[in-house]
Amino acid sequence: MDRKIVCARLAQQVTRLVKQEKMTPIPGITLFYSESGSVRKPVMYKPAIVIVFQGKKTGYFGKSVIQYDASKYLMLTVPVPFECETFATPELPLAGLSLGVDVLQLQDLLIDIGDDDGFHPPPLTHGIHSALLTEEMLCATERLLDAMAHPCDARVLGPHIVREILYHVLQGPCGGALLSLVSRQTQFSQIARALRRIEHHFTDSLSVDQLAAEANMSVSAFHHNFKAVTSTSPLQYLKSYRLHQARMMMLQEGMKAGVAALKVGYESPSQFSREFKRFFGVTPGEEMTRMRYTG
């Protein structure tokens, strides 16, 4: 199989599906397409497997630099803040898909694998990983894109192909990270639960002491393990999560900065504006103007 030819064909399929707006959605799958790159900026993705067929992205996670393109996929097992730079042009657009990691589907898959002697992935403790995009994954994603062009295929075949892709990831070098996510007694899974707590209650007055107690850890152990997974401290994570949520409210719902600030738990709009500019490099108003200008 010629990887370049296959990836070019898959990029064309993504382009066609996105531009024609005739694709049939498959639960957990999001297609992305862009003809312009973006400078390095803070992002936060939900747990997902990100496959790029054309163009390139570079992620900056703590001291690690992670490339993901037509040769490597990105996998996030928890929502982690990191910085990302995108490379794309009208002649060579960015095209790919994101497959959301569903914990229940993952547990069901692990039950089917059972005690297979060949399945012993080493545990991984970071929340973000990159690995080689295999031939098996490329073949499965091609069939997935084909299915999205036909409503019946998408409904009947789509979920099975998604499961197949998840299986290949589980059997690969990132399998240990997925396994750690659902293994209840690991430190990673305890931090993952704390992250889900933040995700669902980020507007509450959450304290590190409270989160550590719920994770059944001492405060020092919680800090250490939290940073191992997310590359940041619990308080800094909570702040960045609130800022990302406020930004999405402003951009997607047209919410004013002061209202968004209150919605995500800030008591002072001026403090929100200061922290927003420190984090994103622009004021909330400048970000809204920039997004309107870039479309």
C-alpha positions in Angstrom: 0.0 0.0 0.0 1.4 3.4 -1.0 0.7 5.5 2.1 1.0 8.9 0.3 -1.6 7.9 -2.3 -4.0 6.5 0.3 -3.7 9.6 2.5 -4.2 11.9 -0.5 -7.3 10.0 -1.4 -8.7 10.1 2.2 -8.0 13.9 2.3 -10.0 14.3 -0.9 -12.9 12.3 0.7 -12.8 14.5 3.8 -12.8 17.6 1.6 -15.7 16.3 -0.5 -17.8 15.4 2.5 -17.2 18.7 4.3 -17.7 20.9 1.3 -20.8 19.1 0.0 -22.3 19.0 3.5 -24.0 15.7 2.6 -22.2 13.5 5.0 -24.2 11.4 7.5 -22.9 11.9 11.0 -21.6 8.9 12.9 -21.6 9.2 16.7 -18.2 10.2 18.0 -16.7 11.2 14.6 -15.9 14.8 13.7 -14.3 15.7 10.3 -12.0 18.8 10.1 -10.8 20.8 7.1 -8.9 24.0 6.8 -7.1 25.9 4.0 -5.1 28.0 6.4 -2.7 27.3 9.2 -2.7 28.8 12.6 0.1 30.1 14.9 0.9 28.3 18.2 -1.9 28.9 20.6 -3.6 27.2 23.7 -6.1 24.5 22.9 -8.0 21.9 24.9 -9.3 18.8 23.1 -11.7 16.2 24.6 -10.5 12.6 24.8 -10.1 11.6 21.2 -8.0 9.9 18.5 -7.0 12.5 16.0 -6.0 11.3 12.5 -4.6 13.8 10.0 -4.5 12.7 6.3 -3.1 15.9 4.9 -1.4 19.0 6.4 0.3 18.9 9.8 -0.1 19.8 13.4 2.5 20.3 16.1 1.5 20.0 19.8 3.5 21.4 22.7 2.8 19.5 25.9 5.0 20.6 28.8 8.5 20.0 27.5 7.3 17.5 24.8 6.9 18.4 21.1 4.4 16.1 19.4 4.0 16.0 15.6 0.9 14.5 14.1 0.4 14.2 10.4 -0.2 11.6 7.7 2.3 9.3 9.4 1.3 9.6 13.1 -2.0 10.0 14.9 -2.6 11.8 18.2 -4.4 10.3 21.1 -5.8 12.1 24.2 -7.3 10.0 27.0 -8.3 13.0 29.1 -9.0 16.6 28.3 -5.6 18.2 28.6 -4.5 21.8 27.9 -1.6 22.1 25.5 -0.5 24.4 22.7 -1.0 23.6 19.0 0.3 25.0 15.7 -1.3 24.1 12.4 0.3 23.9 8.9 -2.1 24.2 5.9 -2.4 26.1 2.7 -5.1 26.3 0.0 -2.9 24.0 -2.2 -2.4 21.5 0.7 -5.3 21.9 3.1 -5.5 20.3 6.5 -7.9 17.3 6.4 -8.6 14.6 8.9 -11.0 13.2 11.5 -11.3 13.0 15.3 -12.7 9.9 16.9 -14.0 10.5 20.4 -13.0 8.0 23.1 -16.1 6.5 24.6 -15.2 4.8 27.9 -18.2 2.4 27.8 -17.4 1.3 24.3 -13.8 0.8 25.4 -14.9 -1.3 28.4 -17.1 -3.4 26.1 -14.1 -4.0 23.7 -11.8 -5.0 26.6 -14.4 -7.6 27.8 -14.4 -9.1 24.3 -10.6 -9.2 24.2 -10.7 -10.9 27.6 -7.5 -12.6 28.9 -5.9 -12.9 25.5 -2.2 -14.0 26.0 -1.0 -11.5 23.4 -2.6 -8.5 24.9 -0.3 -7.0 27.6 0.1 -3.3 26.9 2.4 -1.4 29.3 0.7 1.2 31.4 1.1 4.8 30.2 0.5 7.7 32.6 0.4 10.8 30.3 -2.8 12.2 28.9 -1.5 12.7 25.4 0.4 10.4 23.1 1.4 10.0 19.4 2.0 6.8 17.5 2.4 5.5 14.0 -0.7 5.5 11.8 -0.9 1.9 10.7 -2.1 0.3 7.5 -5.0 -1.3 9.4 -6.1 2.0 10.8 -5.9 3.7 7.3 -8.0 0.9 5.7 -10.6 1.2 8.5 -10.8 5.0 8.2 -11.2 4.8 4.5 -14.2 2.5 5.0 -15.5 4.8 7.6 -15.4 7.8 5.3 -17.1 5.7 2.6 -19.9 4.9 5.0 -20.4 8.5 5.9 -21.5 9.2 2.2 -24.5 6.8 2.6 -27.1 7.2 5.4 -27.8 3.5 5.8 -24.1 2.5 5.7 -23.3 5.2 8.3 -26.1 4.0 10.6 -25.4 0.2 10.3 -21.7 -0.1 9.5 -20.3 3.2 11.1 -20.3 2.1 14.8 -18.6 -1.2 13.9 -15.9 0.5 12.0 -15.3 3.0 14.9 -15.0 0.0 17.2 -12.5 -1.6 14.8 -10.3 1.6 14.8 -10.4 1.7 18.6 -9.4 -2.0 18.6 -6.3 -1.3 16.5 -5.3 1.7 18.7 -5.8 -0.6 21.8 -3.5 -3.2 20.3 -0.8 -0.6 19.4 1.7 1.4 21.4 -1.0 3.7 22.9 -3.0 0.7 24.1 -1.6 1.1 27.7 -3.0 4.6 28.0 -6.5 3.4 27.0 -6.2 0.5 29.4 -5.1 2.8 32.3 -8.2 5.0 31.6 -10.6 2.1 32.5 -8.5 0.3 35.1 -10.2 1.5 38.3 -7.3 1.2 40.8 -4.6 3.0 38.8 -3.4 6.5 39.7 -4.1 7.5 36.2 -7.8 6.5 36.4 -8.1 8.4 39.8 -6.8 11.5 38.1 -9.1 10.9 35.1 -12.0 10.9 37.6 -10.9 14.2 39.1 -10.7 15.6 35.5 -14.2 14.5 34.8 -15.3 16.1 38.1 -13.8 19.4 36.9 -15.4 19.0 33.5 -18.9 18.7 35.0 -18.5 21.1 37.9 -16.0 23.7 36.7 -18.3 26.5 37.8 -18.2 25.3 41.4 -15.7 26.4 44.0 -13.5 23.4 43.7 -10.5 23.1 46.0 -7.4 21.0 45.6 -8.0 19.4 49.0 -11.5 18.4 47.9 -10.3 16.9 44.6 -7.5 15.1 46.3 -9.8 13.6 48.9 -12.2 12.4 46.2 -9.2 10.8 44.4 -8.3 9.1 47.7 -4.8 10.7 47.6 -2.8 13.0 49.8 -2.6 16.6 48.5 1.1 16.1 47.6 0.5 12.8 45.8 -2.5 14.3 44.0 -0.3 17.3 42.8 2.4 14.9 41.6 0.1 12.5 39.8 -2.0 15.3 38.4 1.0 17.0 36.8 2.2 13.6 35.4 -1.0 13.2 33.5 -1.8 16.8 32.5 1.7 18.6 32.6 0.1 21.3 34.8 -1.0 21.9 38.4 -4.7 21.3 39.4 -5.3 25.0 40.0 -3.8 26.0 36.7 -5.7 23.3 34.9 -9.0 24.5 36.4 -8.2 28.1 35.4 -7.3 27.1 31.8 -10.5 24.9 31.6 -12.7 27.8 32.6 -11.0 30.1 30.2 -11.4 27.7 27.3 -15.1 27.2 28.2 -15.7 30.9 28.3 -14.0 31.4 25.0 -16.3 28.7 23.4 -19.4 30.4 24.9 -18.3 33.7 23.4 -17.5 32.3 20.0 -20.3 29.8 19.6 -23.1 31.5 21.4 -22.2 35.1 20.9 -22.1 35.6 24.7 -20.5 38.9 26.0 -17.2 38.5 27.9 -18.7 39.6 31.2 -21.6 37.2 31.0 -19.2 34.3 30.0 -16.9 35.2 32.9 -19.7 34.8 35.4 -21.0 31.6 33.7 -17.6 29.8 34.2 -17.2 30.9 37.8 -15.3 34.3 37.7 -16.6 36.9 40.2 -14.6 39.7 38.6 -15.0 40.5 34.8 -11.7 42.5 35.0 -9.8 39.6 36.5 -11.3 37.4 33.8 -10.1 39.8 31.1 -6.6 39.9 32.5 -6.3 36.2 32.8 -7.8 35.7 29.3 -5.2 38.0 27.8 -2.4 36.4 29.7 -3.5 32.9 28.6 -4.6 33.5 24.9 -2.4 36.6 24.2 -5.3 38.8 23.3 -8.3 40.4 25.1 -11.7 38.8 24.9 -12.8 41.6 22.6 -9.8 41.2 20.3 -10.4 37.4 20.1 -14.1 38.0 19.1 -13.0 40.5 16.4 -10.3 38.2 15.1 -12.7 35.2 14.8 -15.3 37.3 13.0 -12.6 38.5 10.6 -11.2 35.0 9.9 -14.7 33.6 9.5 
